């Protein structure tokens, strides 16, 4: 607002009110205004507003004295209910409005205003300037506890009070028309000659703004909207295009451009068109709320850009749990930043964010209880990520009998594709409690055992050589480790061998077993090696033979009894 101070220098050159008192004031850098009583607060406000006027009236204004005197005059007001986003504008306008009011109404002698001693004796909490509604009250809470300040109600109604006394004449020596010059002035981008050449009706005020200011406000908002629309369309077109770059930074162009546009609009409305009062409050808060929304958008888009850039690297698979964890971390960080942004924005706008988020915390507990199964699956996914019993692409067997390739490991469930091309989705809370055989770990190689029996009349060396030849001639059998043949047992009907080979992947077990078994059968047939099958010899007895055996048994029993 320094430009307004410079524009007011010419007006302050003719002001002589309190000039001698103000010129002798020493401004100590860390000295706050005295607000220990209603009298001290009223004296401080008059003193520092006079210093402010005198500093602006100087041929070469001292920026330090201008800023310090203004800030101390503002500190005589209780702005605790004003949103921080507009506190500076409200403070400046409150100083000018109150000064306009005080320059038109009679003030009591300072001796009649309660001082620090009377405050203690009479326990004064509020003091009202006689015949007005201007109240200086004691602050009961917050950082200014115990200070006497112009109350929030007084600050809120200063515009009304100014309108009620605007028709009254100024007191002798008062600066005239300062506030109107302030609210109807323009910034450096709008030449004074342009304003002076406007028709008189454009200079008339309505709701504290000149008509040309209303026109400037509407034009600025309209131009901002017209610029925002093509930016949004361009953003949508680029979003739908395939990008060769893993880091899709172009998606940040729209939210960042919109943020810059909001900043420019607020600057033009506040500094160049010079909207003031309640209109400025509403406009500024609306634009800054929109600005915070675009900041949140930029944070979420930026999180997605970082997430996509990481998971599209060659070291991470899209379907792997690592990708899910990276997505989760990026989104949690983004949401945490957005949460912090909205919390700060709420405080910035003067909203009771603490109570709102406390209520949200209670609601969050209820949601967590209702979604306990989802949380169990989530922590199951965290357990899989930490223990790494399997990854996407591994071939696993569950104790429940399911066997197949892990297609995806998410934070809520794991998807398993069986050899029948059936996709099974298993909740993480379930799969973490199952016995899992990972056939792809620690090596991807998978050993296959083929059992074969040969007749006892077979040449064992020949059998072993034939089995090894069959294994070596199959392209699916790994060369290292080399195939092996082992004689396992002497069975009832055959000598049992076992052929041990290695496949490069567990998925090849079925096909390789089929090919080797078929090749062994044909080779044994060519080499004359017999594959025996179970045989039983059955001896049939006649009736005469049975009777003779029965008689012999009876005679043997009688002989044992006689003994």
For each residue, the residues with C-beta under 8 A, 3 or more apart:
1: 4 5 88 89 92 271
2: 5 6 63 66
3: 6 7 187 188 271
4: 1 7 8 182 185 274
5: 1 2 8 9 56 61 66
6: 2 3 9 61
7: 3 4 10 181 185
8: 4 5 11 12 56 178 181 182
9: 5 6 12 13 56 57 58 61
10: 7 13
11: 8 14 15 175 177 178 181
12: 8 9 15 53 54 56 57 175 178
13: 9 10 57
14: 11 175
15: 11 12 19 53 57 173 174 175
16: 19 173
17: 50 53 103 173 174 175
18: 21 22 46 50 53 54 173
19: 15 16 22 23 50 54 57
20: 23 24
21: 18 24 25 47 50
22: 18 19 25 47 50 51 53 54
23: 19 20 54
24: 20 21
25: 21 22 47 51
26:
27: 31 51 64 65 68 69
28: 31
29: 68
30:
31: 27 28
32: 35 72 75
33: 41 44 45 48 72 73 75 76
34: 40 41 43 44
35: 32 40 41 44 75 76 144 147 148 149
36: 40 116 119 147 148
37: 40 41 113 114 115 116 118 119 124 148
38: 41 42 113 114 115 119 124 127 136 148
39: 42 43 110 113 114 115
40: 34 35 36 37 43 44 115 116 148
41: 33 34 35 37 38 44 45 76 136 147 148 149 150
42: 38 39 45 46 110 113 129 136
43: 34 39 40 46 47 110
44: 33 34 35 40 41 47 48 72 73 76
45: 33 41 42 48 49 73 76 98 150
46: 18 42 43 49 50 102
47: 21 22 25 43 44 50 51
48: 33 44 45 51 52 69 70 72 73 76
49: 45 46 52 53 69 73 95 99
50: 17 18 19 21 22 46 47 53 54
51: 22 25 27 47 48 54 55 65 69
52: 48 49 55 56 66 69 70 73 95
53: 12 15 17 18 22 49 50 56 57 175
54: 12 18 19 22 23 50 51 57 58
55: 51 52 58 61 62 65 66 69
56: 5 8 9 12 52 53 61 66
57: 9 12 13 15 19 53 54
58: 9 54 55 61 62
59:
60:
61: 5 6 9 55 56 58 65 66
62: 55 58 65 66
63: 2 66 67
64: 27 67 68
65: 27 51 55 61 62 68 69
66: 2 5 52 55 56 61 62 63 69 70
67: 63 64 70 71
68: 27 29 64 65 71 72
69: 27 48 49 51 52 55 65 66 72 73
70: 48 52 66 67 73 74 92 95
71: 67 68 74 75
72: 32 33 44 48 68 69 75 76
73: 33 44 45 48 49 52 69 70 76 95
74: 70 71 77 79 91 92 94 95
75: 32 33 35 71 72
76: 33 35 41 44 45 48 72 73 149 150
77: 74 91 94 95 149 150 154 155
78: 81 137 139 144 149 150 151 152 155
79: 74 82 87 90 91 94 152 155
80: 139 142 144 152
81: 78 152 156 350
82: 79 86 87 90 91 152 155 350
83: 86 87 281 285 348 349 350
84: 87 347 348 349 350
85: 284 285 288 348 349
86: 82 83 89 90 280 281 284 285
87: 79 82 83 84 90 91
88: 1 91 92
89: 1 86 92 93 270 276 280 281 284
90: 79 82 86 87 93 94 155 281
91: 74 77 79 82 87 88 94 95
92: 1 70 74 88 89 95 96
93: 89 90 96 97 158 183 276 277
94: 74 77 79 90 91 97 98 150 155 158
95: 49 52 70 73 74 77 91 92 98 99
96: 92 93 99 100 178 179 182
97: 93 94 100 101 158 159 161 162 179
98: 45 94 95 101 102 134 150 158
99: 49 95 96 102 103 175 178 179
100: 96 97 103 104 162 165 166 178 179
101: 97 98 104 105 132 134 158 161 162 165
102: 46 98 99 105 107
103: 17 99 100 170 171 174 175
104: 100 101 165 168 169 170 171 174
105: 101 102 129 131 132 165 168
106: 131
107: 102 129
108: 112 113 129 130
109: 112 113
110: 39 42 43 113
111:
112: 108 109
113: 37 38 39 42 108 109 110 127
114: 37 38 39 118 119 122 124 127
115: 37 38 39 40 118 119
116: 36 37 40 119 120
117: 120 121
118: 37 114 115 121 122 124
119: 36 37 38 114 115 116 122 123 124 148
120: 116 117 123
121: 117 118
122: 114 118 119
123: 119 120
124: 37 38 114 118 119 127 138
125: 137 138
126: 135 136 137 138 151
127: 38 113 114 124 135 136 137 148
128: 132 133 134 135 136
129: 42 105 107 108 132 134 135 136
130: 108
131: 105 106
132: 101 105 128 129 161
133: 128 154 157 161
134: 98 101 128 129 150 154 161
135: 126 127 128 129 150 151 153 154
136: 38 41 42 126 127 128 129 148 149 150 151 154
137: 78 125 126 127 148 149 150 151
138: 124 125 126 146 147 148
139: 78 80 142 144 145 146 147 148 149
140: 145
141: 145
142: 80 139 145
143:
144: 35 78 80 139 147 149
145: 139 140 141 142
146: 138 139
147: 35 36 41 138 139 144
148: 35 36 37 38 40 41 119 127 136 137 138 139
149: 35 41 76 77 78 136 137 139 144
150: 41 45 76 77 78 94 98 134 135 136 137 154 155
151: 78 126 135 136 137 154 155
152: 78 79 80 81 82 155 156
153: 135 156 157
154: 77 133 134 135 136 150 151 157 158
155: 77 78 79 82 90 94 150 151 152 158
156: 81 152 153
157: 133 153 154 160 161
158: 93 94 97 98 101 154 155 161 162
159: 97 162 163 208 277 278
160: 157 163 164
161: 97 101 132 133 134 157 158 164 165
162: 97 100 101 158 159 165 166 179
163: 159 160 166
164: 160 161
165: 100 101 104 105 161 162 168
166: 100 162 163
167:
168: 104 105 165
169: 104
170: 103 104 174 175 176
171: 103 104 174
172:
173: 15 16 17 18
174: 15 17 103 104 170 171
175: 11 12 14 15 17 53 99 103 170 178
176: 170
177: 11 180 181
178: 8 11 12 96 99 100 175 181 182
179: 96 97 99 100 162 182 183
180: 177 183 184 205
181: 7 8 11 177 178 184 185
182: 4 8 96 178 179 185 276
183: 93 179 180 205 208 209 274 276 277
184: 180 181 203 205 210 213 274
185: 4 7 181 182 274
186: 189 190 192 195 272 273 274
187: 3 190 268 271 272 273 274
188: 3 272
189: 186 268 272
190: 186 187 194 195 216 272 273
191: 194 195
192: 186 195 196
193: 196 197
194: 190 191 197 198
195: 186 190 191 192 198 203 212
196: 192 193
197: 193 194
198: 194 195 202 203 212
199: 202 203
200: 203 204
201: 204 211
202: 198 199 210 211 212 215
203: 184 195 198 199 200 210 211 212
204: 200 201 210 211
205: 180 183 184 208 209 210 211
206: 209 210 211 214
207: 277 278 279
208: 159 183 205 276 277 278 279
209: 183 205 206 213 214 217 275 276 277 279
210: 184 202 203 204 205 206 213 214
211: 201 202 203 204 205 206 214 215
212: 195 198 202 203 215 216
213: 184 209 210 216 217 273 274 275
214: 206 209 210 211 217 218
215: 202 211 212 218 219
216: 190 212 213 219 220 268 269 272 273
217: 209 213 214 220 221 269 273 275 279 283
218: 214 215 221 222
219: 215 216 222 223
220: 216 217 223 224 265 268 269 273
221: 217 218 224 225 265
222: 218 219 225 226
223: 219 220 226 227
224: 220 221 227 228 261 262 264 265
225: 221 222 228 229
226: 222 223 229 230
227: 223 224 230 231 261
228: 224 225 231 232 258 261
229: 225 226 232 233
230: 226 227 233 234
231: 227 228 234 235 253 254 257 258 261
232: 228 229 235 236 254
233: 229 230 236 237
234: 230 231 237 238 253 254
235: 231 232 238 239 251 253 254
236: 232 233 239 240
237: 233 234 240 241
238: 234 235 241 250 251 253
239: 235 236 251
240: 236 237
241: 237 238
242:
243: 248 250
244:
245: 248 249
246: 308 309 312 313
247: 305 308 309
248: 243 245 251 305 308 309
249: 245 252 253 305
250: 238 243 253
251: 235 238 239 248 254 301 304 305
252: 249 255 256 298 301 302 305
253: 231 234 235 238 249 250 256 257
254: 231 232 234 235 251 257 258
255: 252 258 259 294 295 297 298 301
256: 252 253 259 260 298
257: 231 253 254 260 261
258: 228 231 254 255 261 262 290 294 297
259: 255 256 262 263 291 294 295 298
260: 256 257 263 264
261: 224 227 228 231 257 258 264 265
262: 224 258 259 265 266 287 288 290 291 294
263: 259 260 266 267 291
264: 224 260 261 267 268
265: 220 221 224 261 262 268 269 287
266: 262 263 269 270 284 287 288 291
267: 263 264 270 271 272
268: 187 189 216 220 264 265 271 272 273
269: 216 217 220 265 266 272 273 275 280 283 284 287
270: 89 266 267 273 274 275 280 284
271: 1 3 187 267 268 274
272: 186 187 188 189 190 216 267 268 269
273: 186 187 190 213 216 217 220 268 269 270
274: 4 183 184 185 186 187 213 270 271
275: 209 213 217 269 270 279 280 283
276: 89 93 182 183 208 209 279 280
277: 93 159 183 207 208 209 280 281
278: 159 207 208 281 282
279: 207 208 209 217 275 276 282 283
280: 86 89 269 270 275 276 277 283 284
281: 83 86 89 90 277 278 284 285
282: 278 279 285 286
283: 217 269 275 279 280 286 287
284: 85 86 89 266 269 270 280 281 287 288
285: 83 85 86 281 282 288 289 349
286: 282 283 289 290
287: 262 265 266 269 283 284 290 291
288: 85 262 266 284 285 291 292 348 349
289: 285 286 292 293 345 349
290: 258 262 286 287 293 294
291: 259 262 263 266 287 288 294 295
292: 288 289 295 296 341 342 345
293: 289 290 296 297
294: 255 258 259 262 290 291 297 298
295: 255 259 291 292 298 299 341
296: 292 293 299 300 338 341 342
297: 255 258 293 294 300 301
298: 252 255 256 259 294 295 301 302
299: 295 296 302 303 334 337 338 341
300: 296 297 303 304 334 338
301: 251 252 255 297 298 304 305
302: 252 298 299 305 306 334
303: 299 300 306 307 330 331 333 334 337
304: 251 300 301 307 308 330 334
305: 247 248 249 251 252 301 302 308 309
306: 302 303 309 310 330
307: 303 304 310 311 326 327 330 331
308: 246 247 248 304 305 311 312
309: 246 247 248 305 306 312 313
310: 306 307 313 316 326 330
311: 307 308 316 318 322 323 326 327
312: 246 308 309 316 318
313: 246 309 310 316
314:
315:
316: 310 311 312 313 320 322 323 326
317: 320 322 323 392 393
318: 311 312 323
319: 323 392 407 408 409
320: 316 317 323 324 391 392 393 408 409
321: 324 325 381 384 385 391 392 409 410 411
322: 311 316 317 325 326 385
323: 311 316 317 318 319 320 326 327
324: 320 321 327 328 381 409 410 411
325: 321 322 328 329 385 411
326: 307 310 311 316 322 323 329 330
327: 307 311 323 324 330 331
328: 324 325 331 332 411
329: 325 326 332 333
330: 303 304 306 307 310 326 327 333 334
331: 303 307 327 328 334 335
332: 328 329 335 336
333: 303 329 330 336 337
334: 299 300 302 303 304 330 331 337 338
335: 331 332 338 339
336: 332 333 339 340
337: 299 303 333 334 340 341
338: 296 299 300 334 335 341 342
339: 335 336 342 343
340: 336 337 343 344
341: 292 295 296 299 337 338 344 345
342: 292 296 338 339 345 346 353
343: 339 340 346 347 353 357
344: 340 341 347 348
345: 289 292 341 342 348 349
346: 342 343 349 351 352 353 356
347: 84 343 344 350 351 353
348: 83 84 85 288 344 345
349: 83 84 85 285 288 289 345 346
350: 81 82 83 84 347
351: 346 347 356
352: 346 355 356
353: 342 343 346 347 356 357
354: 357 358
355: 352 358 359
356: 346 351 352 353 359 360
357: 343 353 354 360 361
358: 354 355 361 362
359: 355 356 362 363
360: 356 357 363 364
361: 357 358 364 365
362: 358 359 365 366
363: 359 360 366 367
364: 360 361 367 368
365: 361 362 368 369
366: 362 363 369 370
367: 363 364 370 371
368: 364 365 371 372 375
369: 365 366 372
370: 366 367
371: 367 368 374 375
372: 368 369 375 376
373: 376 377 427 429
374: 371 377 378 412
375: 368 371 372 378 379
376: 372 373 379 380 427 428 429
377: 373 374 380 381 411 412 413 427 428 429
378: 374 375 381 382 411 412 428
379: 375 376 382 383 429
380: 376 377 383 384 427 428 429 430 431 432
381: 321 324 377 378 384 385 409 410 411 412 428
382: 378 379 385 386 411
383: 379 380 386 387 428 432
384: 321 380 381 387 388 389 390 409 414 428 431 432
385: 321 322 325 381 382 388
386: 382 383
387: 383 384
388: 384 385 391
389: 384 436 438
390: 384 394 396 406 409 436 438 440 441
391: 320 321 388 394 406 409
392: 317 319 320 321 406 407 408 409
393: 317 320 405 406 440
394: 390 391 405 406 438 439 440 441
395: 403 404 405 406 438 439 440 446 505 506 507
396: 390 403 404 406 416 436 437 438 439 440
397: 402 403 436 437 439
398: 401 402 403 416 426 431 434 435 436 437
399: 434 435 436
400: 434
401: 398
402: 397 398 416 418 424 426
403: 395 396 397 398 418 419
404: 395 396 416 417 418 419 424
405: 393 394 395 416 417 507
406: 390 391 392 393 394 395 396 409 414 415 416
407: 319 392 415 416 417 423
408: 319 320 392 414 415
409: 319 320 321 324 381 384 390 391 392 406 414 415
410: 321 324 381 413 414 415 428
411: 321 324 325 328 377 378 381 382 428
412: 374 377 378 381 427 428
413: 377 410 425 426 427 428
414: 384 406 408 409 410 425 426 428 431
415: 406 407 408 409 410 423 424 425 426
416: 396 398 402 404 405 406 407 423 424 425 426
417: 404 405 407 421 422 423 424
418: 402 403 404 421 422 423 424
419: 403 404 507 510
420:
421: 417 418
422: 417 418
423: 407 415 416 417 418
424: 402 404 415 416 417 418
425: 413 414 415 416
426: 398 402 413 414 415 416 430 431
427: 373 376 377 380 412 413 430 431
428: 376 377 378 380 381 383 384 410 411 412 413 414 431 432
429: 373 376 377 379 380 432 433
430: 380 426 427 433 434
431: 380 384 398 414 426 427 428 434 436
432: 380 383 384 428 429
433: 429 430
434: 398 399 400 430 431
435: 398 399
436: 389 390 396 397 398 399 431
437: 396 397 398
438: 389 390 394 395 396 441
439: 394 395 396 397 446 506
440: 390 393 394 395 396 443 444 446 505 506
441: 390 394 438
442:
443: 440
444: 440 504 505
445: 478 481 502 503 504
446: 395 439 440 502 503 504 505 506 508 509
447: 500 501 502 503
448: 500 501 502 503 509 512 513 516
449: 498 499 500
450: 498 499 501 513 516 517 520
451: 488 496 497 498 499
452: 467 496 497 498 499 520 531
453: 491 493 494 495 496 497 531 532
454: 458 460 463 494 495 497 524 529 530 531 532
455: 458 494 495 529 530 531 532
456: 494 495
457: 530
458: 454 455 462 463 495 529 530
459: 462 463 529
460: 454 463 464 487 495
461: 464 465
462: 458 459 465 466 527 529
463: 454 458 459 460 466 467 485 497 529
464: 460 461 467 468 485 487 497
465: 461 462 468 469
466: 462 463 469 470 520 523 524 527 529
467: 452 463 464 470 471 483 485 497 499 520
468: 464 465 471 472 483 485
469: 465 466 472 473 523
470: 466 467 473 474 499 516 519 520 523
471: 467 468 474 477 483 499 501 516
472: 468 469 477 483
473: 469 470 519
474: 470 471 477 501 512 515 516 519
475:
476: 503 504 508 511 512 515
477: 471 472 474 483 501 502 503 512 516
478: 445 481 501 502 503 504
479: 482
480:
481: 445 478 484 502
482: 479
483: 467 468 471 472 477 499 500 501 502
484: 481 499 500 501
485: 463 464 467 468 497 498 499 500
486: 497 498 500
487: 460 464 495 496 497
488: 451 496 497 498
489: 495 496
490: 495 496
491: 453 494 495 496
492: 534
493: 453 532 533 534 535
494: 453 454 455 456 491 531 532
495: 453 454 455 456 458 460 487 489 490 491
496: 451 452 453 487 488 489 490 491
497: 451 452 453 454 463 464 467 485 486 487 488
498: 449 450 451 452 485 486 488
499: 449 450 451 452 467 470 471 483 484 485 516 520
500: 447 448 449 483 484 485 486
501: 447 448 450 471 474 477 478 483 484 512 516
502: 445 446 447 448 477 478 481 483
503: 445 446 447 448 476 477 478 506 508 509 512
504: 444 445 446 476 478 508
505: 395 440 444 446 508
506: 395 439 440 446 503 509
507: 395 405 419
508: 446 476 503 504 505 511 512
509: 446 448 503 506 512 513
510: 419 513 514
511: 476 508 514 515
512: 448 474 476 477 501 503 508 509 515 516
513: 448 450 509 510 516 517
514: 510 511 517 518
515: 474 476 511 512 518 519
516: 448 450 470 471 474 477 499 501 512 513 519 520
517: 450 513 514 520 521
518: 514 515 521 522
519: 470 473 474 515 516 522 523
520: 450 452 466 467 470 499 516 517 523 524
521: 517 518 524 525 531
522: 518 519 525 526
523: 466 469 470 519 520 526 527 529
524: 454 466 520 521 527 529 530 531
525: 521 522 528 529
526: 522 523
527: 462 466 523 524
528: 525
529: 454 455 458 459 462 463 466 523 524 525
530: 454 455 457 458 524
531: 452 453 454 455 494 521 524
532: 453 454 455 493 494 535
533: 493
534: 492 493
535: 493 532
536:
537:
538:
539:
540:
541: 545 546
542: 545 546
543: 546 547
544: 547 548
545: 541 542 548 549
546: 541 542 543 549 550
547: 543 544 550 551
548: 544 545 551 552
549: 545 546 552 553
550: 546 547 553 554
551: 547 548 554 555
552: 548 549 555 556
553: 549 550 556 557
554: 550 551 557 558
555: 551 552 558 559
556: 552 553 559 560
557: 553 554 560 561
558: 554 555 561 562
559: 555 556 562 563
560: 556 557 563
561: 557 558
562: 558 559
563: 559 560
